[in-house]
C-alpha cells in the first residue's frame, strides 16, 4: 500500500507552483479526490468528510484503493446497493466509471436520503480526478417537475437544441409505443416518430414517408399544429413551439369529443342535404335543422377558442414563472462553478443565498400548482379536527411579522375569543390564512397597515385580513381570483408572485365547505374574508 506520507507529498509536489490551492480547494462545496494509476487515493479535500460523515478522517484514507473506499461506505452504511444489486455488483458498477468511455456522471443515493453526483476524468499521468457534489435539491426539483407534468391531463415532451428528448410524460411515451419515458430519453425526434409509425400507433393516410415528413415539418415550424388519430379512435391536437433555450416543446391536447362532434356535424349536414332533396315541402324542418347546426358550430368554435386561450395563458404564465427562478439558479451556479476563485467569500455567500431563494420560489410555485391540481381533481387529503382559531391566527401571522417589518408595515392581530374552535385541516388552515396575509403585505405600500381577526357568526368562524393598500378596481375583483391573475390590482407594481395565492385559498375553503370572499374600495384598501365551519 502507498504510504499516506508519500501520497500526500506527491500531491504537494504536483501543486507546489500554487501553495494556496489546497486550502482553497477545501473551501469548495464540491469534494475533490485524486487517484493514481492504480486507483489509490492520493488527495482528498475536506468536503469529502462532510458528504460521508461516517468515514474516517480524510488523512487516514490516503493510500486506500477506490474499491476499499466503496467497501468502507457500505460497511459504514453511508451508501447501499440499488434495487436487487448485491455488494459486489454495486462495487463493480461504481468502479466501471473509471474505465475509458464510462465517464458519464452517476448519482449515488446516501442512506440519509441525499443524492451525490459523481464525475470522473482521467489525468495525463494515468490517474483520475473524481468530483463529488450534493445534487439532492436539483434532483428533487426535477422529480417534482416530472410529477407536475405527469399530473397533467395532456401529453408533454421537451426537446433540447439538438432535437433530442430530455423530458416527457407517461402518456407521451405510451402514445408512441414505449413502456416508459426512460426508454426514450436522448432519442432524436425523427427516430421517435419512425418508431411510432413502425409500431402502428397512429392512423396514417397516404404514403408513410410523406406522413413522416409532414410530421417532422410541423414539428420544425415556428408554430406547428396538426391532428393525430390513434387506432382506438382518440384524437389529439398536436402543437409544437420553440423554447427560449433553443429547444422545442410539444403538447398533445385530447380533442376526441370535438373530433366526434365534427364528424357528427358532417353526417348531419349530409343527412340534411338528402332530406332537403327528398322533402322539399318540409321547409320549416329544414330551417330548424339549419339553425341547430349553426348553433352547434358556433358553440364548438367558442369552446375551442376558449380552450386555446386558457391553454395559451397557462403555458405563458408557467413558462415565465418556471424560467425566472431556473435562470437565476443556473446563472449564479455557473458563475460559482466556472469562476469561483474570482469571488470573495461574501460574494459566494450572496450568490448561494440568491440560488437558495430562487429554488425556494420554484419549489413554492410547483407545490401550489400541485395543490391546485389535487383540489381540482378532488384528491386533496384533509385531516379535519377541532382547532383553536386564535392560535392558528397567531401562528400564521408570526411567520410574516419580520417581512412586514422590512416593508415598514404594521401587522396587527386583533383580540380573538379563546373558545373559537374551527373544524379544519391544520396545514390547510395555516396555508389559507398565510396566503391572505402574504397577499396583503405584498400589495400594501410602506407605512401601511394590515389587520387580521377572527370571530364566530351563525355557526361559522370568519377570519378577516384587511389592509389599507391601493385596493382593487371593481372590474378586477373577479379576475384576481383566477390562477395566474395578479397584474391589475391597484396602482403599484403587482408582478410579484404567480397569482396563485387567492385561488389556492379559495379552493381549500370550498373543500372545507366554506368560502372566500373579497371586497375592496379602490385607493383605500382590500379585505379578504375566509369562512369555515365551526367545530
N, C-alpha and C positions, 0 to 999 in steps of 0.2 A: 504494500500500500504506500502511496506517495505521502510523505510526512506533511503535516499541516504547515510546519515552518517553511519547508521547501516550496510548497504550493503558494503560500502567501507571499514569499519572497519573489517568486516568479511573477505574480500579479503586479507587485510593486515595481519590479524592473520594467515590465511592459508599460506601466503608466508613469514612469519617473519623469517624463517630459511635462507632465501636468500634475504636480504634487497635491493639488487641492481637489483633484477629480474624485477621489474615494469618498471624502466627506460629502461632496456634492451629490454623488450617487445615492448616499444614504438618505438624503433629503427627498428623493423622489418617492411618489406614491405608487411606484412600479418596482417589483422585486427583480433584481438582475443577478443571474448566476452564470459563471463561466465554467465550461467543462473542457478538459484537454482531449486529445485524440483518442484516449482510452476511456472516455466518458467519466472521468473522475473530476470531482468538484475542485476548482482552483480559486474561486472567488464567489462570495455570496453577500449581497447588500443587506442592510439592516431590515428593509421592508419584508424580506422573506420570512423572518421570525414573526412579523406581525400577521402575515397571512396564515402561517402554520404555527400556531401558538403552542401546540403540544410538543413540537420537535425541540431537541436540544439547541443550545445557543449556536449561532451560525459558525463561530470559530471552531467548534468541535466537529462540525460537519465537513470541513476542508479535508480533501483526500478520499472521501467516500464516493463510490460509483453512483451513477444515476439510478441504477436498479436498486441499490441499497437505500437511497433516499425514498424511492417509491415504497419499498417494503416498510421503511420506518413510518411513512404516512399511514399505511394500512394498519401497522401494529399500534400506532397511537390513535387510530380511529379518526384521523383527520379527513381521510377520503375512504371511499368504499367502491367495490366493483359495481358497474352499472348493469341493471337488469339481471340476466341469468349468468353473467360472466363470473368465472372463478378468479382467484387472485392471480394465477399465472397468466391467464388470458388478458387480464386487465394490465398487468405489468408489460406484457409484450405489446399491447396496443399503445401504451404510453411511450415505450422506447422506440416504437416504429416512427415516431415523429422526427427522430434524429437521422433517418435514412434520407438519401437524396430523393427528391420528388415527393416527399411526405411532409414538407414543412408547413402545410396549411395550419392555421390556428386551431386549437382544440379547447373545448370547455371541459373543466372538471368540476364536479359538484362536491363541496365540502360537507362534512357531517352536520355543521351548524346551518346549512341551507344556502351559504354563499356560493357564488359561481366565479371561478377563476379562469381567465383566458390565458392559455399558454402558447407562446410563439417561439420558434426555434430557427436559427440560421447558423450555417457553418462558417467558421472563421478561416482566413487564408492559411493559418497554421494547421488546419485539420481538426480543430476543436469545435466547440459550439458555444454560442451565446443564447441563453434561454431567458425570456422575459415573462414575468407572471403579473397579471393585473386583475384587480377586482372588477368584474363585469356584471355584478349582481343587479345593480339598478338598471343598467341598459337592457339586460335580458328580461327583467320583469316588465319594463315598459313595452318591449317588443311583444311579450306574451299577452299583455293587456290589449295592445293594439290588434293582435290577431284575434283575441276574443271578441273585441268590438266588431271586427269585420265579420266573424262567424255568426254573430247575433243578428246581422242584417238579413232582411228577407230576400235580398238580391245577391247575385254573384259578383265578386270583385276580383280584379287582378291588377298588379302593379309591375311595371317593366323598367329596367334600367336603360341607360343611354344606348346600350348595345342591343336593345330589344330582347333581353333575356329576363325570364320571370324571377322576381325577387320576393313576391308575396301574393297569395291568393286565398280565397275562401274554399271551404269543403265543397260547396255547390259548384263552383267553377271547375274544380278537379273532376267531380262526378260527371258534369255535362260533357267534358272532353275525354271521358273514358279512363280516368286514373282513379286509383283506390284512395289516394291521399295527396295533399299538396306537396308533401316532401318528395314524391316521385317526380315532380315537375320542376322544382327549383333549379335555376340555371339553364333551363332549356330555352331555345330560341322560339320566338312567336310562330314563325312559319312551321317549324318542326312540330309544335303542339297542334297546329291546325291540320297538318298532314296526318298526324296520329289520330285525331278525332275523325277524319274522313275515312281512314283505314279501318277504324273500329265502328264505322257506320253510326255515328252519334247524331247526325242531323240529316234532314231531308234535303236532297240536292237535285235541283232542276237543271237539266242541260249537262254539259261536259264537266267532269270532275276537275280537270286542270283549270278551266276558266272560273269555276266556282272558287277554287283556292286563291287564284289571282285576285278575284273580286273582293274576297275577304281580306287579303293582305293589303290591297289598295285602300279599302275602307279604314283599316287599322292605321295606315300611314298618313291618311288625310288629316288636315288641321282639325276638323270636327266631323269625323265619320260616323255614320249611323246606318244600320240595316236590321232586318228582322230574320232571326233563325228559328226554325221549327224542328222539334225533335220528333222521333217516330211514335212517341206516346201522345202526340197532339199538343204538347206545351209550346207556346210561342214566347220568344224573348226579343225585346228591343235591345240591340247591342250598340253602345256608344263608346267611342274611343276619343280621348283627349290627351294633348301634350301636357306634361307636368313641368314645373319650374326648374327641375334639375336635369332636364334633357331627356327624361324618360317618358313613359306614357301610362295612362290609367284606362282600364276597361271596365265598364259597368253593364251587367245584364239585368234588365227590368222585365219582370213577368207580365206580359200583356196577353195572356191566354184568353181571358174573358173578353177583352176588347177585340181580339182576333176572331173569336167565335161570333161576337156580335156583328162584326163587319161581314162575316160570311152569311149570317142570318139575314142581314140587311140586303145583301146581294141577292139571296134567294127570294126574299120578299119582293124585291124590285122586279125580279124575273116573273114571279107569280102575278104581280100587279099588271105587268105588261100583257101577259096572256089573258088575264081577266078582262082587261080593257078591250082587247080584240074580240073576245068571245061575248062579252056582255056590254056592248056599247050603251045600252039603255041604263046601266047602273052608274050614272054619273055621280050621284051622291056618295055611294060606297067608294068609288074611286077617289073622290076628293078627300074622304075621311082617311083612307089608307095613305094617300099622299101626305096629308097633314101629320099623320102618325109617324111616317118615315122621316119627314122633315124635322119633327121634334126630336126623334131618336138620334138623327145625325147631329143636330145641334147639341144635344146633351153629351153625346160621345166626344164631340170636339171640345166642349167646355171642360169635360172631365180630363181629357188628355192634356189640354193647356194648363189646367190647374195642377195636375200631377207633375208635368215638366217643370213648371215654375217652382213648385215645392222642392223637387229634386235638385234643381239648379241652385236654389238658395241654400239648401242644406249642404251640398257639396262645396259651394263657395265659402260658406262660413266654416265648415270643417277644415277645408284646406288652409284657410288663414289661421284659425286658432291652433291647428296642429303644427303648421310650418313655423310659426313665430317662435315658440319655445324650442323646437328642434333646431332651428337655425342658430339660436343662442347657444344651445348645448354643443352643437358641432363646431361652431365658430370658436368659442373660448377653449374647448377641449383641444382643438387643432393647434391653437396658439401655445397651449401648455405642452402639448406633445412635441411640437416641432421646435419651439424656441423657448423652452422653459428656463434655460440658463441666462436669458436676457432680462428676466423679470426679477424684481425684488420679492422677498417673502410676503410683503404686504400686498403687492400686485397679484401674486399667485393666490393668496387667501381671498382677495376680492373677486378674482375670476372664478374660483371654486364656489364662492357664495352665489355668483350670478348663475353658474351652471346648476347649483342646487335649487335656486329659486325657479329657474325655467323648468327643471324637472318636476318640481312641486306643482307648478301651474299646469303642466301637461298631465300629471297624474290626477289632479283635481278635475280637469276637463274630461278625461276619459272616465273617471268614476261617475261624474254627473251624467254623461251620456249613457253609461251602463245602467245607472239607476233609472233614468227616464225610459230606457228600453224595457227594463223589468216592469216598471209601472204600467207602460202601455200594453204589455203582454199579460198584465195581472199576475206577475210572478215575483213580486217584491215580497220577501218574507217579513211578516210583522209578528213581534213577540209582545203583545199588549199586556199591560198590567197597570195598577193604580200608581201614579207618580205624583209627588208634590209639585204643584205648578210653580210655586215661588222658588223652590230650589232649582228647578230646571231653568227658570228665567235667569237666575243669578249665574248659574254655571255657563249658560250660553253667552251672557253678556260679558263675563270675566274674560273670555277669550279675545274680546275686541277692545278692551279698555286701553291697552297700550297703543293700538292702531288709531283709536280716536284721539289719544293724547298727541300722537305725532302730527295729526292734522289740526290740532287746537280745537277739537270738537268736544263739547261737554256731553258725556254719556250718562244719563240719569236713569236710575232704576227706581220706579215708584214703589211705595209700600204695597205689599200683597198680603191678603189674608192667609193665615197659617194653615187653615183647613181646606184650602183649594186643592182637590185631587183630580187629576185628568187621566182618562183611560187611553193610553197611547204606548207605542214602542219608544223606548228611551232614546235610542240612537236617532230614530226618525224625528222625534220631538226636538232634540237638541239641534239636529240639522235644519229643521224648518225655522226655528227661532234664529239660529245663527245666520241663515241665508237672508232673513229680513233685516237683521241688524247690520250685516255686512253691506247690504244694498243701501241702507240709509246712510251709513258712514261714507260709502263710496261717492254718493251723489250729493252730499252736503258740503258746502264750502267751509273754508277755515273760519273758525269763530262761531260756527253754528251749534245747534243743539239737537240731540237725539234722545227721545224719552221712550222707555219700554215699561209696560204694565200688564197686569193680568187681573181678571175679575170673573165672577160667576154671574150668569144671566140665563134664566129659564132652562136649567139643565145642561148648559154648555159652559165651557171655560173659554173666555175670549182673551187672547193675547194681542196687544196693540203695540206697534212700533211706529212712532211718529217723528218726523224731522221738520226743520224749518228751512230746508233747502230750496232750490229753484222751482221744485214742483214739476208737474207734467201737464201738457196741454190736454184738454178733454178728448180730442180726436186720437190721442196716442195711448190712452189708458188701456184700451182693449189690446192694442198691438204689443205692448211691452210684456204682456203675459204669455206671449208665444215664444217658443225656443229661438234663440239667436237674434232676438229683437231687443235692442237697448239704446240705439243711437239717437232716438228722437226725444229723449227725456230732458226737459228743462233747457237752459241756455248755456250750460257748461259742456266740457268735452266728455262725452259719455261713451268713449270707445273702450273703456276698461271692462274686462271680463267678457265672457262669451254669451251673456244674456240667457243663462240657464237657471239662475237662482230663483226667480219668481215662478217659472213653470214647474221646477222641481218641488218647491214648497207647495204649490197648488196641487200637484199630483199626489204628494204624500198626504195632504189634508183630505183629499177626496177618498183615498184608500181607508182612512180612519172614519169615514162617514161624516167628515166635517167640510169646511170650505175656507177659501182665502178670498177676501175682497180688498180692493184698493180704492183709494179716493185721493184727490189732490185739488188744491187751489193753485193754479199756475202763478208762480212767482212768490208763493207763500209757504209751501211745504207739501209733503207727501205722507200718507198714512196707510199702513197695511194692517188688516185685522184677520187674525187666524183663529177660527172657531173649531174646537174639538169637543167630543163628548166628555161630560163629567163622569168621574169614576163613581 
